[in-house]
Amino acid sequence: MESDPRFELMAPVNLSLVCFRLRRSGASEAELARLNAELLERVNAGGRVYLTHTALKGRYAIRMAIGQRTTTERHVREAWELLTTHAASL
């Protein structure tokens, strides 16, 4: 995620929780919140992964928890693929 300029980490990654958002140059916080809410809705609508959201310092962030004992790298890569595919269509 750190190598994709479309995304930004919103907090240090501790253990299994990653908080991030899609960014857009020149967008207001309200526009970014709407953009990321739409991204989250599209990803979750597919039923393959389920992500949540939070607010960090008043900014909308998507949360991905990677901690279930049967989660593998394949699952994380699948989630990333869904995120980047939907991000490209927004």
TILUMGU-122429 format. One record per residue (C-alpha): residue number from 1; residue in three letters; z, x, y. Coordinates in nm, 2 decimals, decimal comma. Last residue first. Layout:
N
<rec num="NUM" residu="ALA" Z="Z" X="X" Y="Y"/>
...
END
This chain:
90
<rec num="90" residu="LEU" Z="-0,89" X="-1,39" Y="0,59"/>
<rec num="89" residu="SER" Z="-1,12" X="-1,32" Y="0,30"/>
<rec num="88" residu="ALA" Z="-1,04" X="-0,95" Y="0,27"/>
<rec num="87" residu="ALA" Z="-0,67" X="-1,03" Y="0,26"/>
<rec num="86" residu="HIS" Z="-0,73" X="-1,25" Y="-0,04"/>
<rec num="85" residu="THR" Z="-0,89" X="-0,97" Y="-0,24"/>
<rec num="84" residu="THR" Z="-0,63" X="-0,72" Y="-0,12"/>
<rec num="83" residu="LEU" Z="-0,34" X="-0,94" Y="-0,22"/>
<rec num="82" residu="LEU" Z="-0,49" X="-1,04" Y="-0,56"/>
<rec num="81" residu="GLU" Z="-0,57" X="-0,68" Y="-0,64"/>
<rec num="80" residu="TRP" Z="-0,21" X="-0,57" Y="-0,55"/>
<rec num="79" residu="ALA" Z="-0,06" X="-0,84" Y="-0,78"/>
<rec num="78" residu="GLU" Z="-0,29" X="-0,72" Y="-1,06"/>
<rec num="77" residu="ARG" Z="-0,19" X="-0,36" Y="-1,00"/>
<rec num="76" residu="VAL" Z="0,18" X="-0,46" Y="-1,02"/>
<rec num="75" residu="HIS" Z="0,13" X="-0,65" Y="-1,34"/>
<rec num="74" residu="ARG" Z="-0,07" X="-0,36" Y="-1,50"/>
<rec num="73" residu="GLU" Z="0,21" X="-0,12" Y="-1,40"/>
<rec num="72" residu="THR" Z="0,44" X="-0,32" Y="-1,63"/>
<rec num="71" residu="THR" Z="0,69" X="-0,60" Y="-1,58"/>
<rec num="70" residu="THR" Z="0,89" X="-0,67" Y="-1,89"/>
<rec num="69" residu="ARG" Z="1,23" X="-0,59" Y="-1,74"/>
<rec num="68" residu="GLN" Z="1,18" X="-0,81" Y="-1,43"/>
<rec num="67" residu="GLY" Z="1,22" X="-0,59" Y="-1,13"/>
<rec num="66" residu="ILE" Z="0,92" X="-0,58" Y="-0,90"/>
<rec num="65" residu="ALA" Z="1,02" X="-0,80" Y="-0,62"/>
<rec num="64" residu="MET" Z="0,74" X="-0,86" Y="-0,37"/>
<rec num="63" residu="ARG" Z="0,84" X="-0,99" Y="-0,03"/>
<rec num="62" residu="ILE" Z="0,60" X="-1,10" Y="0,25"/>
<rec num="61" residu="ALA" Z="0,72" X="-1,04" Y="0,60"/>
<rec num="60" residu="TYR" Z="0,73" X="-1,26" Y="0,91"/>
<rec num="59" residu="ARG" Z="0,88" X="-1,08" Y="1,21"/>
<rec num="58" residu="GLY" Z="1,21" X="-1,18" Y="1,37"/>
<rec num="57" residu="LYS" Z="1,38" X="-0,85" Y="1,29"/>
<rec num="56" residu="LEU" Z="1,28" X="-0,90" Y="0,93"/>
<rec num="55" residu="ALA" Z="1,19" X="-1,26" Y="0,85"/>
<rec num="54" residu="THR" Z="1,14" X="-1,35" Y="0,48"/>
<rec num="53" residu="HIS" Z="0,86" X="-1,44" Y="0,24"/>
<rec num="52" residu="THR" Z="0,82" X="-1,50" Y="-0,13"/>
<rec num="51" residu="LEU" Z="0,57" X="-1,38" Y="-0,39"/>
<rec num="50" residu="TYR" Z="0,46" X="-1,55" Y="-0,71"/>
<rec num="49" residu="VAL" Z="0,20" X="-1,40" Y="-0,93"/>
<rec num="48" residu="ARG" Z="-0,07" X="-1,55" Y="-1,16"/>
<rec num="47" residu="GLY" Z="-0,03" X="-1,91" Y="-1,03"/>
<rec num="46" residu="GLY" Z="-0,35" X="-1,89" Y="-0,82"/>
<rec num="45" residu="ALA" Z="-0,18" X="-2,08" Y="-0,54"/>
<rec num="44" residu="ASN" Z="0,07" X="-1,80" Y="-0,49"/>
<rec num="43" residu="VAL" Z="-0,19" X="-1,56" Y="-0,36"/>
<rec num="42" residu="ARG" Z="-0,35" X="-1,82" Y="-0,13"/>
<rec num="41" residu="GLU" Z="-0,01" X="-1,93" Y="0,01"/>
<rec num="40" residu="LEU" Z="0,10" X="-1,57" Y="0,07"/>
<rec num="39" residu="LEU" Z="-0,22" X="-1,49" Y="0,26"/>
<rec num="38" residu="GLU" Z="-0,19" X="-1,81" Y="0,47"/>
<rec num="37" residu="ALA" Z="0,17" X="-1,73" Y="0,55"/>
<rec num="36" residu="ASN" Z="0,06" X="-1,37" Y="0,64"/>
<rec num="35" residu="LEU" Z="-0,21" X="-1,50" Y="0,89"/>
<rec num="34" residu="ARG" Z="0,03" X="-1,76" Y="1,04"/>
<rec num="33" residu="ALA" Z="0,30" X="-1,49" Y="1,09"/>
<rec num="32" residu="LEU" Z="0,05" X="-1,25" Y="1,23"/>
<rec num="31" residu="GLU" Z="-0,07" X="-1,51" Y="1,48"/>
<rec num="30" residu="ALA" Z="0,28" X="-1,58" Y="1,59"/>
<rec num="29" residu="GLU" Z="0,36" X="-1,20" Y="1,62"/>
<rec num="28" residu="SER" Z="0,05" X="-1,17" Y="1,84"/>
<rec num="27" residu="ALA" Z="-0,27" X="-1,02" Y="1,70"/>
<rec num="26" residu="GLY" Z="-0,43" X="-0,72" Y="1,88"/>
<rec num="25" residu="SER" Z="-0,51" X="-0,53" Y="1,57"/>
<rec num="24" residu="ARG" Z="-0,44" X="-0,73" Y="1,26"/>
<rec num="23" residu="ARG" Z="-0,17" X="-0,65" Y="1,01"/>
<rec num="22" residu="LEU" Z="-0,11" X="-0,78" Y="0,66"/>
<rec num="21" residu="ARG" Z="0,26" X="-0,78" Y="0,59"/>
<rec num="20" residu="PHE" Z="0,52" X="-0,59" Y="0,39"/>
<rec num="19" residu="CYS" Z="0,86" X="-0,61" Y="0,22"/>
<rec num="18" residu="VAL" Z="0,88" X="-0,43" Y="-0,12"/>
<rec num="17" residu="LEU" Z="1,18" X="-0,49" Y="-0,34"/>
<rec num="16" residu="SER" Z="1,22" X="-0,29" Y="-0,66"/>
<rec num="15" residu="LEU" Z="1,45" X="0,00" Y="-0,59"/>
<rec num="14" residu="ASN" Z="1,47" X="0,04" Y="-0,21"/>
<rec num="13" residu="VAL" Z="1,14" X="0,04" Y="-0,02"/>
<rec num="12" residu="PRO" Z="1,21" X="0,11" Y="0,34"/>
<rec num="11" residu="ALA" Z="1,13" X="-0,19" Y="0,56"/>
<rec num="10" residu="MET" Z="0,82" X="-0,37" Y="0,70"/>
<rec num="9" residu="LEU" Z="0,56" X="-0,18" Y="0,51"/>
<rec num="8" residu="GLU" Z="0,22" X="-0,22" Y="0,68"/>
<rec num="7" residu="PHE" Z="-0,10" X="-0,35" Y="0,54"/>
<rec num="6" residu="ARG" Z="-0,47" X="-0,34" Y="0,66"/>
<rec num="5" residu="PRO" Z="-0,45" X="0,04" Y="0,68"/>
<rec num="4" residu="ASP" Z="-0,44" X="0,07" Y="0,30"/>
<rec num="3" residu="SER" Z="-0,28" X="0,41" Y="0,21"/>
<rec num="2" residu="GLU" Z="0,08" X="0,28" Y="0,24"/>
<rec num="1" residu="MET" Z="0,00" X="0,00" Y="0,00"/>
END
